[in-house]
């Protein structure tokens, strides 16, 4: 939940009222546009978050496959 609120914060910082997409080819100099950096940072953070969740789920599935449970209290010490 906190991470989603940071997305909103970042996007609101980069927003410019009346600004267009950050595509500058063929536009008049001085035309307002939104900041593409915060959009790129937000998108990168979303991708990293999904990757971390996927890694955690893969590890949990591996533990469940090897031990037969995903309950941390029932998993015996694993060695290896």
Number of C-alpha atoms within 10 A of each C-alpha: 5 6 11 10 10 13 18 11 14 15 20 14 13 15 17 13 9 9 12 14 10 13 10 11 6 6 9 8 7 6 11 15 17 20 18 15 13 18 18 12 14 19 13 11 15 15 11 12 13 11 12 12 11 12 12 12 12 12 12 15 15 13 17 14 11 12 14 12 14 15 11 9 7 10 14 8 7 8 4 3
